Amino acid sequence: MLAAGACKEAALKQVQAEGLISDQLTAQTLHLMISALVTQAVFQLQPGHGTAERKSLRASVLTAVGLLSRP
């Protein structure tokens, strides 16, 4: 799980560096979204999980990216 935490922090720092977030509430919301996605990815990409779980994870990531790209 240490790697998942590092991944989450790196993603948040990248988003902040690119100026994609403008206020603290948005930053906190984004932080929670990234945390949830990383946790889900670590769990679902373990051996024994099938295609449906991976498709669900992909949909979640695309939703998060869509939210980030809104003006």
Biopython code that builds the backbone (N, CA, C, O; Angstrom):
import numpy as np
from Bio.PDB.StructureBuilder import StructureBuilder

atoms = [
    (1, "MET", "N", (0.816, -1.196, 0.000)),
    (1, "MET", "CA", (0.000, 0.000, 0.000)),
    (1, "MET", "C", (0.862, 1.264, 0.000)),
    (1, "MET", "O", (0.379, 2.347, -0.331)),
    (2, "LEU", "N", (2.132, 1.124, 0.370)),
    (2, "LEU", "CA", (3.016, 2.282, 0.364)),
    (2, "LEU", "C", (3.154, 2.846, -1.040)),
    (2, "LEU", "O", (3.176, 4.063, -1.222)),
    (3, "ALA", "N", (3.247, 1.977, -2.026)),
    (3, "ALA", "CA", (3.350, 2.435, -3.414)),
    (3, "ALA", "C", (2.078, 3.159, -3.843)),
    (3, "ALA", "O", (2.140, 4.136, -4.589)),
    (4, "ALA", "N", (0.931, 2.688, -3.377)),
    (4, "ALA", "CA", (-0.340, 3.340, -3.721)),
    (4, "ALA", "C", (-0.380, 4.750, -3.148)),
    (4, "ALA", "O", (-0.850, 5.674, -3.810)),
    (5, "GLY", "N", (0.103, 4.922, -1.939)),
    (5, "GLY", "CA", (0.137, 6.246, -1.322)),
    (5, "GLY", "C", (1.057, 7.199, -2.083)),
    (5, "GLY", "O", (0.736, 8.373, -2.268)),
    (6, "ALA", "N", (2.185, 6.690, -2.513)),
    (6, "ALA", "CA", (3.124, 7.509, -3.275)),
    (6, "ALA", "C", (2.524, 7.889, -4.629)),
    (6, "ALA", "O", (2.710, 9.011, -5.100)),
    (7, "CYS", "N", (1.813, 6.963, -5.246)),
    (7, "CYS", "CA", (1.160, 7.228, -6.530)),
    (7, "CYS", "C", (0.108, 8.322, -6.366)),
    (7, "CYS", "O", (0.021, 9.232, -7.190)),
    (8, "LYS", "N", (-0.680, 8.233, -5.316)),
    (8, "LYS", "CA", (-1.734, 9.211, -5.050)),
    (8, "LYS", "C", (-1.136, 10.595, -4.847)),
    (8, "LYS", "O", (-1.614, 11.572, -5.422)),
    (9, "GLU", "N", (-0.100, 10.677, -4.036)),
    (9, "GLU", "CA", (0.533, 11.966, -3.759)),
    (9, "GLU", "C", (1.161, 12.553, -5.024)),
    (9, "GLU", "O", (1.079, 13.760, -5.251)),
    (10, "ALA", "N", (1.776, 11.727, -5.832)),
    (10, "ALA", "CA", (2.388, 12.200, -7.073)),
    (10, "ALA", "C", (1.325, 12.740, -8.029)),
    (10, "ALA", "O", (1.534, 13.765, -8.678)),
    (11, "ALA", "N", (0.192, 12.053, -8.112)),
    (11, "ALA", "CA", (-0.883, 12.506, -8.995)),
    (11, "ALA", "C", (-1.437, 13.843, -8.529)),
    (11, "ALA", "O", (-1.683, 14.731, -9.345)),
    (12, "LEU", "N", (-1.634, 13.994, -7.232)),
    (12, "LEU", "CA", (-2.157, 15.242, -6.696)),
    (12, "LEU", "C", (-1.180, 16.395, -6.935)),
    (12, "LEU", "O", (-1.591, 17.489, -7.323)),
    (13, "LYS", "N", (0.101, 16.154, -6.706)),
    (13, "LYS", "CA", (1.104, 17.200, -6.930)),
    (13, "LYS", "C", (1.164, 17.616, -8.398)),
    (13, "LYS", "O", (1.336, 18.795, -8.710)),
    (14, "GLN", "N", (1.021, 16.638, -9.299)),
    (14, "GLN", "CA", (1.044, 16.943, -10.732)),
    (14, "GLN", "C", (-0.136, 17.824, -11.114)),
    (14, "GLN", "O", (0.017, 18.792, -11.859)),
    (15, "VAL", "N", (-1.307, 17.487, -10.605)),
    (15, "VAL", "CA", (-2.499, 18.275, -10.909)),
    (15, "VAL", "C", (-2.353, 19.688, -10.355)),
    (15, "VAL", "O", (-2.700, 20.658, -11.030)),
    (16, "GLN", "N", (-1.846, 19.812, -9.137)),
    (16, "GLN", "CA", (-1.641, 21.135, -8.547)),
    (16, "GLN", "C", (-0.618, 21.929, -9.358)),
    (16, "GLN", "O", (-0.809, 23.121, -9.599)),
    (17, "ALA", "N", (0.458, 21.281, -9.775)),
    (17, "ALA", "CA", (1.519, 21.954, -10.524)),
    (17, "ALA", "C", (1.010, 22.480, -11.863)),
    (17, "ALA", "O", (1.467, 23.519, -12.339)),
    (18, "GLU", "N", (0.079, 21.775, -12.459)),
    (18, "GLU", "CA", (-0.443, 22.188, -13.760)),
    (18, "GLU", "C", (-1.545, 23.230, -13.636)),
    (18, "GLU", "O", (-2.088, 23.685, -14.643)),
    (19, "GLY", "N", (-1.875, 23.608, -12.412)),
    (19, "GLY", "CA", (-2.872, 24.646, -12.206)),
    (19, "GLY", "C", (-4.287, 24.218, -12.543)),
    (19, "GLY", "O", (-5.120, 25.049, -12.908)),
    (20, "LEU", "N", (-4.568, 22.913, -12.423)),
    (20, "LEU", "CA", (-5.892, 22.412, -12.770)),
    (20, "LEU", "C", (-6.908, 22.587, -11.641)),
    (20, "LEU", "O", (-8.106, 22.382, -11.839)),
    (21, "ILE", "N", (-6.433, 22.959, -10.481)),
    (21, "ILE", "CA", (-7.353, 23.176, -9.367)),
    (21, "ILE", "C", (-7.179, 24.591, -8.854)),
    (21, "ILE", "O", (-6.068, 25.121, -8.819)),
    (22, "SER", "N", (-8.287, 25.198, -8.458)),
    (22, "SER", "CA", (-8.223, 26.615, -8.125)),
    (22, "SER", "C", (-8.509, 26.926, -6.663)),
    (22, "SER", "O", (-8.192, 28.025, -6.209)),
    (23, "ASP", "N", (-9.090, 26.014, -5.919)),
    (23, "ASP", "CA", (-9.370, 26.321, -4.523)),
    (23, "ASP", "C", (-9.153, 25.091, -3.651)),
    (23, "ASP", "O", (-9.000, 23.980, -4.159)),
    (24, "GLN", "N", (-9.142, 25.294, -2.350)),
    (24, "GLN", "CA", (-8.832, 24.221, -1.411)),
    (24, "GLN", "C", (-9.901, 23.133, -1.410)),
    (24, "GLN", "O", (-9.572, 21.952, -1.293)),
    (25, "LEU", "N", (-11.173, 23.505, -1.537)),
    (25, "LEU", "CA", (-12.235, 22.505, -1.549)),
    (25, "LEU", "C", (-12.086, 21.578, -2.753)),
    (25, "LEU", "O", (-12.247, 20.363, -2.636)),
    (26, "THR", "N", (-11.779, 22.155, -3.894)),
    (26, "THR", "CA", (-11.558, 21.338, -5.087)),
    (26, "THR", "C", (-10.358, 20.425, -4.875)),
    (26, "THR", "O", (-10.386, 19.262, -5.277)),
    (27, "ALA", "N", (-9.322, 20.932, -4.257)),
    (27, "ALA", "CA", (-8.132, 20.123, -3.994)),
    (27, "ALA", "C", (-8.462, 18.953, -3.079)),
    (27, "ALA", "O", (-8.002, 17.835, -3.312)),
    (28, "GLN", "N", (-9.249, 19.199, -2.047)),
    (28, "GLN", "CA", (-9.614, 18.122, -1.124)),
    (28, "GLN", "C", (-10.487, 17.083, -1.815)),
    (28, "GLN", "O", (-10.312, 15.884, -1.598)),
    (29, "THR", "N", (-11.418, 17.529, -2.638)),
    (29, "THR", "CA", (-12.277, 16.608, -3.372)),
    (29, "THR", "C", (-11.450, 15.760, -4.327)),
    (29, "THR", "O", (-11.638, 14.547, -4.414)),
    (30, "LEU", "N", (-10.543, 16.400, -5.035)),
    (30, "LEU", "CA", (-9.674, 15.685, -5.962)),
    (30, "LEU", "C", (-8.810, 14.680, -5.213)),
    (30, "LEU", "O", (-8.607, 13.560, -5.683)),
    (31, "HIS", "N", (-8.309, 15.069, -4.068)),
    (31, "HIS", "CA", (-7.475, 14.182, -3.258)),
    (31, "HIS", "C", (-8.257, 12.922, -2.890)),
    (31, "HIS", "O", (-7.724, 11.814, -2.958)),
    (32, "LEU", "N", (-9.511, 13.091, -2.504)),
    (32, "LEU", "CA", (-10.343, 11.939, -2.162)),
    (32, "LEU", "C", (-10.613, 11.060, -3.377)),
    (32, "LEU", "O", (-10.597, 9.833, -3.274)),
    (33, "MET", "N", (-10.859, 11.682, -4.529)),
    (33, "MET", "CA", (-11.095, 10.910, -5.752)),
    (33, "MET", "C", (-9.865, 10.093, -6.124)),
    (33, "MET", "O", (-9.974, 8.917, -6.471)),
    (34, "ILE", "N", (-8.701, 10.718, -6.053)),
    (34, "ILE", "CA", (-7.464, 10.019, -6.392)),
    (34, "ILE", "C", (-7.220, 8.882, -5.415)),
    (34, "ILE", "O", (-6.818, 7.790, -5.818)),
    (35, "SER", "N", (-7.459, 9.130, -4.138)),
    (35, "SER", "CA", (-7.283, 8.081, -3.130)),
    (35, "SER", "C", (-8.166, 6.879, -3.418)),
    (35, "SER", "O", (-7.721, 5.733, -3.353)),
    (36, "ALA", "N", (-9.420, 7.157, -3.736)),
    (36, "ALA", "CA", (-10.366, 6.071, -4.007)),
    (36, "ALA", "C", (-9.960, 5.283, -5.252)),
    (36, "ALA", "O", (-10.027, 4.053, -5.263)),
    (37, "LEU", "N", (-9.544, 5.986, -6.289)),
    (37, "LEU", "CA", (-9.157, 5.307, -7.532)),
    (37, "LEU", "C", (-7.907, 4.461, -7.349)),
    (37, "LEU", "O", (-7.830, 3.347, -7.866)),
    (38, "VAL", "N", (-6.932, 4.978, -6.619)),
    (38, "VAL", "CA", (-5.705, 4.216, -6.399)),
    (38, "VAL", "C", (-5.998, 2.978, -5.557)),
    (38, "VAL", "O", (-5.500, 1.890, -5.847)),
    (39, "THR", "N", (-6.802, 3.145, -4.521)),
    (39, "THR", "CA", (-7.169, 2.001, -3.682)),
    (39, "THR", "C", (-7.904, 0.953, -4.510)),
    (39, "THR", "O", (-7.619, -0.240, -4.403)),
    (40, "GLN", "N", (-8.843, 1.394, -5.331)),
    (40, "GLN", "CA", (-9.601, 0.494, -6.187)),
    (40, "GLN", "C", (-8.673, -0.215, -7.172)),
    (40, "GLN", "O", (-8.810, -1.416, -7.407)),
    (41, "ALA", "N", (-7.740, 0.521, -7.740)),
    (41, "ALA", "CA", (-6.814, -0.066, -8.717)),
    (41, "ALA", "C", (-5.940, -1.127, -8.069)),
    (41, "ALA", "O", (-5.753, -2.208, -8.628)),
    (42, "VAL", "N", (-5.412, -0.829, -6.912)),
    (42, "VAL", "CA", (-4.542, -1.792, -6.228)),
    (42, "VAL", "C", (-5.316, -3.077, -5.933)),
    (42, "VAL", "O", (-4.787, -4.175, -6.107)),
    (43, "PHE", "N", (-6.544, -2.945, -5.495)),
    (43, "PHE", "CA", (-7.362, -4.110, -5.178)),
    (43, "PHE", "C", (-7.756, -4.882, -6.435)),
    (43, "PHE", "O", (-7.601, -6.102, -6.488)),
    (44, "GLN", "N", (-8.257, -4.189, -7.431)),
    (44, "GLN", "CA", (-8.825, -4.859, -8.601)),
    (44, "GLN", "C", (-7.788, -5.412, -9.561)),
    (44, "GLN", "O", (-8.104, -6.293, -10.361)),
    (45, "LEU", "N", (-6.596, -4.933, -9.505)),
    (45, "LEU", "CA", (-5.576, -5.433, -10.420)),
    (45, "LEU", "C", (-4.786, -6.600, -9.841)),
    (45, "LEU", "O", (-3.829, -7.073, -10.454)),
    (46, "GLN", "N", (-5.190, -7.066, -8.651)),
    (46, "GLN", "CA", (-4.574, -8.239, -8.050)),
    (46, "GLN", "C", (-4.988, -9.487, -8.836)),
    (46, "GLN", "O", (-6.047, -9.502, -9.462)),
    (47, "PRO", "N", (-4.168, -10.513, -8.803)),
    (47, "PRO", "CA", (-4.545, -11.763, -9.476)),
    (47, "PRO", "C", (-5.886, -12.280, -8.945)),
    (47, "PRO", "O", (-6.178, -12.178, -7.753)),
    (48, "GLY", "N", (-6.678, -12.826, -9.836)),
    (48, "GLY", "CA", (-7.966, -13.374, -9.436)),
    (48, "GLY", "C", (-9.138, -12.483, -9.781)),
    (48, "GLY", "O", (-10.287, -12.921, -9.724)),
    (49, "HIS", "N", (-8.869, -11.243, -10.139)),
    (49, "HIS", "CA", (-9.940, -10.341, -10.545)),
    (49, "HIS", "C", (-10.043, -10.374, -12.065)),
    (49, "HIS", "O", (-9.035, -10.454, -12.768)),
    (50, "GLY", "N", (-11.249, -10.313, -12.548)),
    (50, "GLY", "CA", (-11.478, -10.497, -13.972)),
    (50, "GLY", "C", (-11.652, -9.207, -14.744)),
    (50, "GLY", "O", (-11.401, -8.110, -14.246)),
    (51, "THR", "N", (-12.088, -9.381, -15.967)),
    (51, "THR", "CA", (-12.260, -8.286, -16.902)),
    (51, "THR", "C", (-13.298, -7.277, -16.432)),
    (51, "THR", "O", (-13.118, -6.077, -16.637)),
    (52, "ALA", "N", (-14.367, -7.728, -15.814)),
    (52, "ALA", "CA", (-15.424, -6.814, -15.362)),
    (52, "ALA", "C", (-14.877, -5.803, -14.357)),
    (52, "ALA", "O", (-15.215, -4.621, -14.415)),
    (53, "GLU", "N", (-14.041, -6.263, -13.448)),
    (53, "GLU", "CA", (-13.452, -5.349, -12.463)),
    (53, "GLU", "C", (-12.544, -4.336, -13.140)),
    (53, "GLU", "O", (-12.533, -3.163, -12.770)),
    (54, "ARG", "N", (-11.794, -4.779, -14.119)),
    (54, "ARG", "CA", (-10.902, -3.861, -14.830)),
    (54, "ARG", "C", (-11.694, -2.827, -15.636)),
    (54, "ARG", "O", (-11.307, -1.660, -15.712)),
    (55, "LYS", "N", (-12.799, -3.263, -16.234)),
    (55, "LYS", "CA", (-13.652, -2.327, -16.979)),
    (55, "LYS", "C", (-14.280, -1.313, -16.029)),
    (55, "LYS", "O", (-14.412, -0.138, -16.373)),
    (56, "SER", "N", (-14.663, -1.756, -14.844)),
    (56, "SER", "CA", (-15.230, -0.850, -13.847)),
    (56, "SER", "C", (-14.189, 0.184, -13.428)),
    (56, "SER", "O", (-14.499, 1.368, -13.297)),
    (57, "LEU", "N", (-12.975, -0.262, -13.221)),
    (57, "LEU", "CA", (-11.894, 0.651, -12.854)),
    (57, "LEU", "C", (-11.645, 1.652, -13.974)),
    (57, "LEU", "O", (-11.469, 2.843, -13.714)),
    (58, "ARG", "N", (-11.629, 1.185, -15.205)),
    (58, "ARG", "CA", (-11.416, 2.077, -16.357)),
    (58, "ARG", "C", (-12.511, 3.139, -16.416)),
    (58, "ARG", "O", (-12.228, 4.311, -16.665)),
    (59, "ALA", "N", (-13.751, 2.736, -16.191)),
    (59, "ALA", "CA", (-14.869, 3.680, -16.208)),
    (59, "ALA", "C", (-14.701, 4.718, -15.106)),
    (59, "ALA", "O", (-14.972, 5.899, -15.324)),
    (60, "SER", "N", (-14.265, 4.300, -13.942)),
    (60, "SER", "CA", (-14.061, 5.232, -12.836)),
    (60, "SER", "C", (-12.972, 6.247, -13.155)),
    (60, "SER", "O", (-13.109, 7.433, -12.855)),
    (61, "VAL", "N", (-11.899, 5.778, -13.759)),
    (61, "VAL", "CA", (-10.804, 6.673, -14.126)),
    (61, "VAL", "C", (-11.274, 7.675, -15.179)),
    (61, "VAL", "O", (-10.967, 8.864, -15.086)),
    (62, "LEU", "N", (-12.014, 7.200, -16.179)),
    (62, "LEU", "CA", (-12.502, 8.101, -17.217)),
    (62, "LEU", "C", (-13.466, 9.137, -16.643)),
    (62, "LEU", "O", (-13.470, 10.287, -17.083)),
    (63, "THR", "N", (-14.270, 8.745, -15.679)),
    (63, "THR", "CA", (-15.173, 9.693, -15.018)),
    (63, "THR", "C", (-14.368, 10.761, -14.290)),
    (63, "THR", "O", (-14.680, 11.948, -14.386)),
    (64, "ALA", "N", (-13.342, 10.350, -13.569)),
    (64, "ALA", "CA", (-12.509, 11.306, -12.838)),
    (64, "ALA", "C", (-11.817, 12.269, -13.791)),
    (64, "ALA", "O", (-11.745, 13.468, -13.522)),
    (65, "VAL", "N", (-11.314, 11.753, -14.895)),
    (65, "VAL", "CA", (-10.646, 12.609, -15.891)),
    (65, "VAL", "C", (-11.657, 13.585, -16.488)),
    (65, "VAL", "O", (-11.338, 14.752, -16.716)),
    (66, "GLY", "N", (-12.855, 13.115, -16.737)),
    (66, "GLY", "CA", (-13.907, 13.983, -17.254)),
    (66, "GLY", "C", (-14.222, 15.109, -16.299)),
    (66, "GLY", "O", (-14.432, 16.245, -16.723)),
    (67, "LEU", "N", (-14.258, 14.807, -15.009)),
    (67, "LEU", "CA", (-14.520, 15.841, -14.013)),
    (67, "LEU", "C", (-13.394, 16.866, -13.976)),
    (67, "LEU", "O", (-13.638, 18.057, -13.786)),
    (68, "LEU", "N", (-12.172, 16.403, -14.156)),
    (68, "LEU", "CA", (-11.024, 17.311, -14.144)),
    (68, "LEU", "C", (-11.006, 18.224, -15.365)),
    (68, "LEU", "O", (-10.505, 19.347, -15.300)),
    (69, "SER", "N", (-11.549, 17.742, -16.469)),
    (69, "SER", "CA", (-11.455, 18.524, -17.687)),
    (69, "SER", "C", (-12.588, 19.535, -17.847)),
    (69, "SER", "O", (-12.613, 20.284, -18.824)),
    (70, "ARG", "N", (-13.520, 19.565, -16.904)),
    (70, "ARG", "CA", (-14.595, 20.568, -16.985)),
    (70, "ARG", "C", (-14.043, 21.963, -16.720)),
    (70, "ARG", "O", (-13.126, 22.133, -15.916)),
    (71, "PRO", "N", (-14.603, 22.958, -17.398)),
    (71, "PRO", "CA", (-14.127, 24.332, -17.166)),
    (71, "PRO", "C", (-14.540, 24.855, -15.801)),
    (71, "PRO", "O", (-14.219, 25.991, -15.452)),
]
sb = StructureBuilder()
sb.init_structure("model")
sb.init_model(0)
sb.init_chain("A")
sb.init_seg("    ")
for serial, (resi, resn, name, xyz) in enumerate(atoms, 1):
    if name == "N":
        sb.init_residue(resn, " ", resi, " ")
    sb.init_atom(name, np.array(xyz, "f"), 0.0, 1.0, " ", f" {name:<3s}", serial, name[0])
structure = sb.get_structure()
